[in-house]
Amino acid sequence: MVNFLFKWLINILSLIVVVALVPGISIARWEVAVISVLLLSFINSTLRPLLVIFTLPFNILSLGLLTLFINAGMFYLTSKFIEGFTVENFLSAFWGSFLYSVLSFSLGLFFLPRNVTGPRARSYHCKEENADVIDIEAKSIDE
């Protein structure tokens, strides 16, 4: 839950920076930014994967550049659903979505906690600072 809140705050900050830097994108109030990030996250997690799958052959032929246009479309679509979040044209949506993605990714690298769980993760941490680690190798002897 804490990780979700950090991601959400990073995305809100990224959207605010995008509004400040990209001409043609504006937000009426900070509450609109919060709602816009929620809707953009929802659209990116539901509709975007379907579009990527349906356009996969074209995406492969364009070496992944079509994904940039899909992201811009999701950004532009979000602005159509929320009053107070305006994107004037598709070019603004393109640069806004590109900058939003770069900022969200970069800030996430620096501020989100590292997740070290998973099938390949191993923990060698001991509860005590000066605890000795004993490595025992078992061998079977066939008689």
MODELLER restraints for C-alpha pairs under 7 A, 6 or more apart:
rsr = mdl.restraints
at = mdl.atoms
rsr.add(forms.Gaussian(group=physical.xy_distance, feature=features.Distance(at['CA:6:A'], at['CA:112:A']), mean=6.73, stdev=0.5))
rsr.add(forms.Gaussian(group=physical.xy_distance, feature=features.Distance(at['CA:10:A'], at['CA:104:A']), mean=6.22, stdev=0.5))
rsr.add(forms.Gaussian(group=physical.xy_distance, feature=features.Distance(at['CA:10:A'], at['CA:107:A']), mean=6.61, stdev=0.5))
rsr.add(forms.Gaussian(group=physical.xy_distance, feature=features.Distance(at['CA:10:A'], at['CA:108:A']), mean=6.92, stdev=0.5))
rsr.add(forms.Gaussian(group=physical.xy_distance, feature=features.Distance(at['CA:11:A'], at['CA:37:A']), mean=6.55, stdev=0.5))
rsr.add(forms.Gaussian(group=physical.xy_distance, feature=features.Distance(at['CA:11:A'], at['CA:104:A']), mean=5.70, stdev=0.5))
rsr.add(forms.Gaussian(group=physical.xy_distance, feature=features.Distance(at['CA:12:A'], at['CA:33:A']), mean=6.43, stdev=0.5))
rsr.add(forms.Gaussian(group=physical.xy_distance, feature=features.Distance(at['CA:12:A'], at['CA:34:A']), mean=6.22, stdev=0.5))
rsr.add(forms.Gaussian(group=physical.xy_distance, feature=features.Distance(at['CA:12:A'], at['CA:37:A']), mean=6.16, stdev=0.5))
rsr.add(forms.Gaussian(group=physical.xy_distance, feature=features.Distance(at['CA:14:A'], at['CA:100:A']), mean=5.66, stdev=0.5))
rsr.add(forms.Gaussian(group=physical.xy_distance, feature=features.Distance(at['CA:14:A'], at['CA:103:A']), mean=5.66, stdev=0.5))
rsr.add(forms.Gaussian(group=physical.xy_distance, feature=features.Distance(at['CA:14:A'], at['CA:104:A']), mean=5.85, stdev=0.5))
rsr.add(forms.Gaussian(group=physical.xy_distance, feature=features.Distance(at['CA:15:A'], at['CA:100:A']), mean=6.17, stdev=0.5))
rsr.add(forms.Gaussian(group=physical.xy_distance, feature=features.Distance(at['CA:18:A'], at['CA:96:A']), mean=5.90, stdev=0.5))
rsr.add(forms.Gaussian(group=physical.xy_distance, feature=features.Distance(at['CA:18:A'], at['CA:99:A']), mean=6.48, stdev=0.5))
rsr.add(forms.Gaussian(group=physical.xy_distance, feature=features.Distance(at['CA:18:A'], at['CA:100:A']), mean=6.20, stdev=0.5))
rsr.add(forms.Gaussian(group=physical.xy_distance, feature=features.Distance(at['CA:19:A'], at['CA:25:A']), mean=5.45, stdev=0.5))
rsr.add(forms.Gaussian(group=physical.xy_distance, feature=features.Distance(at['CA:19:A'], at['CA:26:A']), mean=5.53, stdev=0.5))
rsr.add(forms.Gaussian(group=physical.xy_distance, feature=features.Distance(at['CA:22:A'], at['CA:92:A']), mean=6.82, stdev=0.5))
rsr.add(forms.Gaussian(group=physical.xy_distance, feature=features.Distance(at['CA:22:A'], at['CA:96:A']), mean=6.17, stdev=0.5))
rsr.add(forms.Gaussian(group=physical.xy_distance, feature=features.Distance(at['CA:23:A'], at['CA:92:A']), mean=6.79, stdev=0.5))
rsr.add(forms.Gaussian(group=physical.xy_distance, feature=features.Distance(at['CA:24:A'], at['CA:87:A']), mean=5.76, stdev=0.5))
rsr.add(forms.Gaussian(group=physical.xy_distance, feature=features.Distance(at['CA:24:A'], at['CA:88:A']), mean=5.10, stdev=0.5))
rsr.add(forms.Gaussian(group=physical.xy_distance, feature=features.Distance(at['CA:24:A'], at['CA:92:A']), mean=5.67, stdev=0.5))
rsr.add(forms.Gaussian(group=physical.xy_distance, feature=features.Distance(at['CA:25:A'], at['CA:86:A']), mean=5.66, stdev=0.5))
rsr.add(forms.Gaussian(group=physical.xy_distance, feature=features.Distance(at['CA:25:A'], at['CA:87:A']), mean=4.59, stdev=0.5))
rsr.add(forms.Gaussian(group=physical.xy_distance, feature=features.Distance(at['CA:25:A'], at['CA:88:A']), mean=6.48, stdev=0.5))
rsr.add(forms.Gaussian(group=physical.xy_distance, feature=features.Distance(at['CA:25:A'], at['CA:92:A']), mean=6.65, stdev=0.5))
rsr.add(forms.Gaussian(group=physical.xy_distance, feature=features.Distance(at['CA:26:A'], at['CA:85:A']), mean=5.90, stdev=0.5))
rsr.add(forms.Gaussian(group=physical.xy_distance, feature=features.Distance(at['CA:26:A'], at['CA:86:A']), mean=5.37, stdev=0.5))
rsr.add(forms.Gaussian(group=physical.xy_distance, feature=features.Distance(at['CA:26:A'], at['CA:87:A']), mean=6.77, stdev=0.5))
rsr.add(forms.Gaussian(group=physical.xy_distance, feature=features.Distance(at['CA:27:A'], at['CA:33:A']), mean=6.64, stdev=0.5))
rsr.add(forms.Gaussian(group=physical.xy_distance, feature=features.Distance(at['CA:27:A'], at['CA:84:A']), mean=5.53, stdev=0.5))
rsr.add(forms.Gaussian(group=physical.xy_distance, feature=features.Distance(at['CA:27:A'], at['CA:85:A']), mean=4.61, stdev=0.5))
rsr.add(forms.Gaussian(group=physical.xy_distance, feature=features.Distance(at['CA:27:A'], at['CA:86:A']), mean=6.50, stdev=0.5))
rsr.add(forms.Gaussian(group=physical.xy_distance, feature=features.Distance(at['CA:28:A'], at['CA:84:A']), mean=4.85, stdev=0.5))
rsr.add(forms.Gaussian(group=physical.xy_distance, feature=features.Distance(at['CA:28:A'], at['CA:85:A']), mean=6.56, stdev=0.5))
rsr.add(forms.Gaussian(group=physical.xy_distance, feature=features.Distance(at['CA:32:A'], at['CA:84:A']), mean=6.33, stdev=0.5))
rsr.add(forms.Gaussian(group=physical.xy_distance, feature=features.Distance(at['CA:32:A'], at['CA:85:A']), mean=6.63, stdev=0.5))
rsr.add(forms.Gaussian(group=physical.xy_distance, feature=features.Distance(at['CA:36:A'], at['CA:78:A']), mean=6.89, stdev=0.5))
rsr.add(forms.Gaussian(group=physical.xy_distance, feature=features.Distance(at['CA:36:A'], at['CA:82:A']), mean=6.83, stdev=0.5))
rsr.add(forms.Gaussian(group=physical.xy_distance, feature=features.Distance(at['CA:39:A'], at['CA:78:A']), mean=6.67, stdev=0.5))
rsr.add(forms.Gaussian(group=physical.xy_distance, feature=features.Distance(at['CA:40:A'], at['CA:75:A']), mean=6.85, stdev=0.5))
rsr.add(forms.Gaussian(group=physical.xy_distance, feature=features.Distance(at['CA:40:A'], at['CA:78:A']), mean=5.90, stdev=0.5))
rsr.add(forms.Gaussian(group=physical.xy_distance, feature=features.Distance(at['CA:43:A'], at['CA:74:A']), mean=6.86, stdev=0.5))
rsr.add(forms.Gaussian(group=physical.xy_distance, feature=features.Distance(at['CA:44:A'], at['CA:74:A']), mean=6.89, stdev=0.5))
rsr.add(forms.Gaussian(group=physical.xy_distance, feature=features.Distance(at['CA:59:A'], at['CA:65:A']), mean=6.70, stdev=0.5))
rsr.add(forms.Gaussian(group=physical.xy_distance, feature=features.Distance(at['CA:59:A'], at['CA:66:A']), mean=5.26, stdev=0.5))
rsr.add(forms.Gaussian(group=physical.xy_distance, feature=features.Distance(at['CA:59:A'], at['CA:67:A']), mean=6.86, stdev=0.5))
rsr.add(forms.Gaussian(group=physical.xy_distance, feature=features.Distance(at['CA:69:A'], at['CA:94:A']), mean=6.66, stdev=0.5))
rsr.add(forms.Gaussian(group=physical.xy_distance, feature=features.Distance(at['CA:71:A'], at['CA:97:A']), mean=6.14, stdev=0.5))
rsr.add(forms.Gaussian(group=physical.xy_distance, feature=features.Distance(at['CA:72:A'], at['CA:93:A']), mean=5.09, stdev=0.5))
rsr.add(forms.Gaussian(group=physical.xy_distance, feature=features.Distance(at['CA:72:A'], at['CA:94:A']), mean=4.48, stdev=0.5))
rsr.add(forms.Gaussian(group=physical.xy_distance, feature=features.Distance(at['CA:72:A'], at['CA:97:A']), mean=5.36, stdev=0.5))
rsr.add(forms.Gaussian(group=physical.xy_distance, feature=features.Distance(at['CA:75:A'], at['CA:93:A']), mean=5.98, stdev=0.5))
rsr.add(forms.Gaussian(group=physical.xy_distance, feature=features.Distance(at['CA:75:A'], at['CA:97:A']), mean=6.02, stdev=0.5))
rsr.add(forms.Gaussian(group=physical.xy_distance, feature=features.Distance(at['CA:76:A'], at['CA:87:A']), mean=6.35, stdev=0.5))
rsr.add(forms.Gaussian(group=physical.xy_distance, feature=features.Distance(at['CA:76:A'], at['CA:90:A']), mean=6.90, stdev=0.5))
rsr.add(forms.Gaussian(group=physical.xy_distance, feature=features.Distance(at['CA:76:A'], at['CA:93:A']), mean=5.56, stdev=0.5))
rsr.add(forms.Gaussian(group=physical.xy_distance, feature=features.Distance(at['CA:79:A'], at['CA:85:A']), mean=5.29, stdev=0.5))
rsr.add(forms.Gaussian(group=physical.xy_distance, feature=features.Distance(at['CA:79:A'], at['CA:86:A']), mean=5.37, stdev=0.5))
rsr.add(forms.Gaussian(group=physical.xy_distance, feature=features.Distance(at['CA:79:A'], at['CA:87:A']), mean=6.05, stdev=0.5))
rsr.add(forms.Gaussian(group=physical.xy_distance, feature=features.Distance(at['CA:87:A'], at['CA:93:A']), mean=6.24, stdev=0.5))
